[in-house]
Amino acid sequence: MCFGLDDVQIIGIWGMAGIGKTTLAKAAFNEFSHRFEGRSFLENFRDYFKRPDGKLHLQKKLLSDILRKDEAAFNNMDHAVKQRFRNKRVLVVIDDVEDIVQLHSVGIYLSCFGPGSRIIITTKNKHLLEQLDVENIYSPKELNADEALDLVSWHAFRSSEPPEEFLQFPKRLVEYCGGLPLAMEVLGAFLYKRSVSEWKSTLKALKRIPDDNIQAKLQISFDALNALQKDIFLDISCFFIGMDKDYVDCILDGCELEPVAGLKVLKERCLITIHDNRLMMHNLLRDMGRYIVQGTSKKHVKNREKWSRLWDRVHVIDVLENYSGTDANHPNHAIEGLSLKAEVTAVENLEVKAFSNLRRLRLLQLSHVVLNGSYENFPKGLRWLCWLGFPEESFPINLHLRSLVVMNMQNSNLKRLWDQKPHESLKELKYLDLSHSIQLTETPDFSYLPNLEKLFLINCQRLAKVHESIKVLQGSLILLNLSGCIKLGELPLELYTLKLLETLILSGCSQLERLDDALGELESLTILKADYTAITQIPSSSDQLKKLKELSLHGCKELRKDRQYTNSDETSQVARLSPLSLNGLIRLRTLHLGFCNLSDELVPANLGSLSSLEELDLQGNNFRNLQTDFAGLPSLQILKLDNCSELRSMFSLPKKLRSLYARNCTVLERTPDLLECSVLQSLHLTNCYNLVETPGLEELKTVGVIHMEMCNRIPYSHRERIMQGWAVGANGGVFVPGSSIPEWVNFKNGTRSISFTVPEPTLNSVLVGFTVWTTYVSQQDDVMSAYIPKITLKNQTKGDVWSRNPATDLIRMYREKHIWQGHFSNEDFVLETEDEVEVSVDFGDKVTILETGLTLAYREVIEVPNVQLTEIDDEVDDELVTEIDDEVDDELVTDESQRRPPRKMGMGLKTLLGAFGLLAFIVVLGKHGRPLRRHNHLRRNKVEKDKEKNATLPIFSFLDY
């Protein structure tokens, strides 16, 4: 919490209901409140605020807690809250705040508190923290499988392991809970001392009816949404989980639901997450949404959401086969969305008239469904039609879709979109996907789709022509994907008039030999992909593509081969070779020229002038001496030279390079000076058999991962220096050839595990982590293992068990012996003096561990008494603190992905504090500019702890979440 700084700071803890925000806040409050002159924990702030006397209650509690008066009474409570703490250094936790109005109504502002005060706010609404300009926001993560099993076991069986007859049930319960601590505590407590039959019955019931206590907690966030946001949430929970965000955004926008603002709010309130641009939702939140729609939620039985969406196959078939949707007085008349997915081998046959009275239907998703009959009375208000495996050869002419915004007809049997001119244009259609329609021979007449923005025709293997009417889309089309259209030999000239086109994908169009010189007229083009095409050159007009950011020509083996005839006899021809020109591409960030048969002469001469380039892929080419001066590329971070089997030398490397890939460069003997790459993070030199030198590598302290498998010509002394430097510097991991662990490693054992006792540290030092070594071998040769490596640590003294995946990659297996080295932070394990510890390594059954070694890493620490903190902090220079922080990160921090809460009880106090860096260490400054040290905050003396014992808050309770 940066106790040494005198400013007033807010620390935000943000996450979905039940994730552990209050538990974490209580842990921090108990651990650090003794450092402040006053303290207060305002629990359930939102609930109290909504009560008639809630505001007064909160003000009284805040005043009485900090001023230490049982009945604080003031004539003007608002004035008292604003004035009485201005000179006090206080710690205040405000738990479960809904919005900024609540805080201000109670009179809480930053200006209320004295210098050095810290305010911790827990909330489900990230926007609140943004409004308060909170810089330090922590979001607790869901428990992993091991942690979740422990938590369930402790609550259901009061033990870390379930009885043998119950072994199968906790795993099923964990799967249902999805890592949410609230759900595991509630259900675990409910199942305490229940029989096997009761466990089975409960698990079965949860599939149909969610637990009321959990749902009530989760539904608080839903109830705070406005009507449009609720519709968005319900649409996602029923139909759109896992789908591309931009795709769903287009659908919701067509439904006039204002998705830009709505999705932002849902994300801020932890009702959705976005991973790889896909909308994701916790399973329990999904169930809550569907529970509301089914009308079984007690608070929403009478609301319009009831049965507004159908996704369950049994319900859908019941409605459609019995034509109950045709009854205007039937509840199903209110259906807005419907999804019916059949298996490819079990196509559903239904009557079109079953849809005739679903007049509010706006979302329809069908998969391998056949509809029989006339479409004359089909719902005309559809915004989204997703019909995978559409069975007809053309679209029914009497299917009126004047409101349609998104049409997704992948894997259809279409030969053409319409057999004859349609009765009306689809003026609202913005998104059309006919991908994998292998019978499709031509694109539609675009004059009937005048506002189309995105067109996908991926893998339409018989498509031979793009209709010239595409020119009507010059004011709308921004994306065109024709990848895998293997019959497409040319593009119409009209395509080059698309002034708004941003993305053009032609990869896999193997018969496409040229792009017209009018390419430069695509003035908005930012992405051009033409991998594995027959293109021989990029038009000279490409220098006009001032907005181009990504150019990919991977696998274009005929690139830059211009043939000229030396005489009239066409059998006597000479190929004139000239390098690709990249002039004018001033904004290019990504360039892929892998496997393009580039020799020394064909490497683009002006490659070194691409000042914005961040990623360059030249793998699989034939050059021998790469003379490009990469040092002149100030932005280049990723360089890929894998499989350049003739590469012997490189002139230089980029100064800002973060990742270098040069695997299987079998004749490369020396890399350029790596010390010039001051921020290098990963180095991949696997199978560089002739490599003898990597100058500067042993001095770099930023590299987290080094792969040098089969680099046997590098002297072993040099490999040892690399490993020793990484053990001291606490970096991620190293793979090198070798048959034995270095002599200077403290603990060794000739098996896959090692046991040791943590020794007493030297004066003024603290254990910050440990480094593990293993020698390993396999019967496989040069094959990547599918097994994710892991280490297991057992603290025999404390009874703790942890499993961790190293920060390094999967294991490449060889018949020759290799050494793996990985570092782990003690923030995860909290090892202490005299702890009896066993560490084991598991690389899977196809890799044999021959030997294991371990060293402990210590760092000097400066203990500073609490009373001296303020004096020292006054001397801290802001710029120096920032500089030192960066230094600490480089020295101490490994890959964040391996920092998870320990298994015992799911979220132990020390691990919660360790994960939350702002709460886990004190920033102090050594004298004379010495490096910043971490204060060992967990080693408070017993007297201090005893004084605080009676005032600490109980940490674990399902009501806290």
Residue, then its C-alpha position, 0 to 999 in steps of 0.5 A: m500500500c506504499f505506506g511511506l507516501d504521504d498522499v491519500q490513496i484509494i486501492g480498488i478491489w473489483g470483481m464479480a459477486g462471490i469472488g472474494k473481494t470482502t475476504l481480501a479486504k478483511a485480510a488487508f485490514n487485519e494485517f495493516s490497520h495497526r499502522f494507522e492512527g484510526r481505522s474503520f471497516l464499513e461492511n455491506f455499504r450498499d445495503y446499509f445505504k439503501r435503508p431509511d437510516g442507512k446514511l446516518h448509520l454509516q456516518k456514525k460508524l465511521l466517526s465512532d471507529i476512527l475517533r474511538k467513541d462508542e456513541a459519536a454524536f455531532n450536530n452536523m454529521d456531514h460536516a463532521v465526516k468531512q472535517r474530523f479526520r483531516n489530520k489523521r492517518v487512517l485506514v478505511v475499508i468501504d465494502d461493496v459500493e455501488d456508485i459514486v453517489q453513495l460515497h458522496s451522499v455519506g460525505i466521503y471524499l479524499s479530502c476528508f482524510g489526512p496525509g498517508s491515509r489509505i482507502i480500500i474500496t470493494t465493488k462490482n462496478k469498475h466504472l466507480l473506480e475510474q470515476l475516482d481516478v483509482e490507479n491501483i485496482y486488483s481483480p481477484k481470480e477464480l480458484n483453480a481446480d486444486e484450490a477449489l477442491d480444497l475449499v469444498s473439502w474443508h467446508a463439506f468434510r472439515s478436512s483437506e481430503p474427502p472420504e473415499e466413498f465421496l471422492q467423485f462428488p467434490k470434483r463435480l461440485v467444483e465443476y459446477c461452481g467454476g472456481l467461485p469461492l462463494a458457491m463452493e462455501v455455500l454448497g460445501a456448507f450445505l452438504y456437510k454431513r450429508s449422505v452419498s444419496e443426498w450429494k447425488s440428489t443435490l448435484k442433479a438438482l443444481k443442473r436444473i435449479p440454481d441455489d437461491n443463496i448464490q443466485a440472490k448474491l449474483q442477481i444484485s448486479f443484474d438488478a442494477l442494470n437498466a432495461l437495455q443492459k438487461d436485454i443485452f445480458l439475457d441475449i448473451s447468456c442465452f445465445f452469444i457466449g463464446m462468440d466474437k465481440d464485434y459480431v455480437d455488437c453488430i447484432l445488438d446494434g441492429c436491435e437498437l440496444e446500444p451495445v457499445a455502452g451496454l457491453k462496457v457496463l456489463k464488463e465493468r460490473c463483472l457480468i461478462t469478460i472478454h478474452d481474445n475478443r470473445l464474450m465470456m460469462h461465468n457459468l453461474l451468471r449464465d444460469m442466473g440469466r436463463y433462470i430469469v428468462q424461465g420465470t423461475s427467479k422469484k424477483h422476476v416472475k412477472n417481468r417481461e423477460k419470462w420465456s422471452r428467449l428459448w434455447d433448450r431443445v426440449h422447450v423449442i421442439d415443444v413450441l414448434e411441433n405443437y404450433s403453440g407459437t401460433d397462438a397470439n394469446h400464448p406466452n410464447h407469443a412474446i418470444e424474442g429469441l430462439s435457438l435450435k441446434a441439431e446434430v449433422t447426422a440427425v437433421e430436424n424437419l419442421e413446418v415453417k408455419a410453426f414460426s408464423n406467429l412469433r412476431r417479436l422474434r428478432l434472434l433466430q439460430l438454427s443448425h441443420v434444421v429443414l423447414n417445409g412450407s411457404y415462408e410468406n408468414f415467416p417473422k419479418g422482424l428478424r435482426w439475426l439469422c444464423w442458419l448453419g447447414f441451410p439445405e436449399e440451393s438458393f434463398p426462398i424468394n418469399l422470405h422477407l428479411r427487410s430488417l435483417v442486420v446479420m446473416n450467417m449461413q455457413n456450411s450451407n448448400l447454397k449455389r447462389l444466394w437468389d435464383q431470381k431477383p429478390h422482391e426487396s433489397l436487404k438495406e439493413l444487412k451489414y454482415l454476411d457470412l457464406s463461408h464453407s458453402i462449397q457449392l457456391t459458384e458466385t457472389p450475390d448481386f451486391s446492389y441488393l445489399p447496398n449497406l453491407e459492411k463485412l463479407f465472409l466467403i471463406n473456403c468457398q471452393r467453387l467460387a470463381k467470380v466476385h460480382e462486379s456490382i461490388k462497386v456499390l459497396q464503396g461507401s460501406l464495405i470495410l472487410l472482405n475475406l476470400s481465403g481458401c477460394i481455390k478457384l478464384g483466379e482474379l479480382p474484378l477492377e471494381l473491387y479496387t474502388l472500395k474506399l472504406l475497405e480496411t481488411l482484405i484477406l486472400s490467403g489460400c487463393s492458390q490460383l490468384e497470380r496478381l493484384d492490379d496496380a489499382l491496389g493503391e486506391l484502397e486508401s483505407l486498407t490496414i490489413l492485407k493477407a495473401d498467404y500461399t497465393a500465386i502472386t509474383q509481385i506487389p504493385s508499385s502503387s502499394d506505396q500509396l497504402k499509407k494506412l497499411k499496418e499488416l502485410s502477410l505474404h507467407g508462402c508466396k514462393e514465386l514472389r518477385k519473379d518477373r520473366q522476360y524473353t531473351n528471343s522470340d523462342e519462348t522456350s528460351q527464357v530468363a527469370r529476372l529477379s528483383p527484391l520486393s519494394l516496401n517503399g511508402l509503408i510508413r505505418l507497417r507494424t507486421l510483415h510476414l515473408g516466411f517461406c517465400n524463397l528469399s535469397d540474399e538478393l531478394v531480401p527487401a533492400n528497404l526493410g531497414s527503413l520500416s520505422s514502425l515495424e514491430e513484428l517481422d517473420l522471415q522464417g523458412n527462407n534461403f538467405r545466407n548472410l542477413q545484411t539488414d541493419f535491424a538496429g535501425l528498426p526502433s520499434l521491432q520487438i519480435l523477429k522470426l528466423d526459424n528454419c532458415s537452414e542456410l543462415r550463417s550470419m546476421f549483421s545486427l539485432p534490433k535494440k528493442l527486441r523482446s523475442l528472437y526465434a532462430r530455431n533450426c538454423t543449423v549452420l548458424e555459428r554466432t549471434p550478434d551481440l545480445l547485450e545490445c538487446s537490453v529488453l530481450q525477454s525470450l530467446h529460442l535457439t533450439n537445434c542450432y547445431n553449429l552455434v558456438e557463441t552467444p555474446g552478451l547473453e550471460e550479462l542480460k538480466t531481462v531474459g525470462v526464457i532461453h531455449m538452447e536444446m541441442c546447441n552442443r557446440i556451446p562450451y559447457s562453461h558458458r552454459e554454466r555461466i548462463m545458468q548461474g546468472w539466472a539462478v541469482g537473477a531469479n528469472g524464468g527458465v533455461f533449457v540447455p544440453g547437459s548431463s549433470i547439475p552444476e557443482w555449486v547447486n546446494f541440494k541434489n538428489g538422483t530422483r525426480s524429487i528433492s527434500f531439504t530443510v530451509p536453513e536460517p538466513t544470514l543477517n538482514s536477508v530474506l528468502v525470495g524464492f528458489t531455483v529448480w534444476t533437472t536433468y532429463v531424457s526421453q525415448q522420443d527425439d525432437v518431439m514436443s511433449a503434449y504434457i504440461p510440466k509441473i512442480t509440486l511442493k509439499n511443506q511437511t511442517k505446515g501440511d501445505v501442498w502446492s502444484r505449479n506450472p513453470a513459466t517456461d514452455l512445453i518440453r521438447m523431448y530428446r534422446e540426449k540428456h538436457i538440463w532444465q532450470g526454473h525459478f519460483s517466487n517465495e510469495d507463492f509458498v511462504l517458506e520459512t526457516e526450519d520448514e521441512v520441504e519436498v519438491s518434485v518435478d513431473f514432465g510426463d511419462k514420456v520424459t525421464i527425470l534423472e536428477t533434481g537440484l535446488t538452490l534458495a535465493y535470498r535478498e538483503v532486506i532493511e528493517v525499518p521501525n514503523v515510527q521511522l517510516t514517515e521520516i524516511d519517506d520524506e526523503v524519497d524522490d518520486e523519480l527515484v522510486t519509479e526507477i527503483d521499482d523497475e529495478v525490483d521488478d527486473e530482479l525479483v518478478t518472474d512470469e505472473s502466470q505462475r503466481r496463484p493462491p496456494r491450495k490450502m483453504g483456497m485463499g490463505l491470508k498470506t497468499l492473498l496478500g502476496a498476490f495483491g502486491l500493493l498490500a503485500f510490501i512496504v516501499v522504503l528506500g536505502k541510503h545512498g541510492r541503494p536498491l529498494r528492498r521489500h519489507n518483511h511485513l509478515r514478521r511482526n513481533k508477537v506483542e504487536k499481534d497480541k494487541e491487535k488480536n481482539a480487534t481483527l475481523p473474521i476473514f472467511s464467511f460466505l456472506d463476505y463475498 
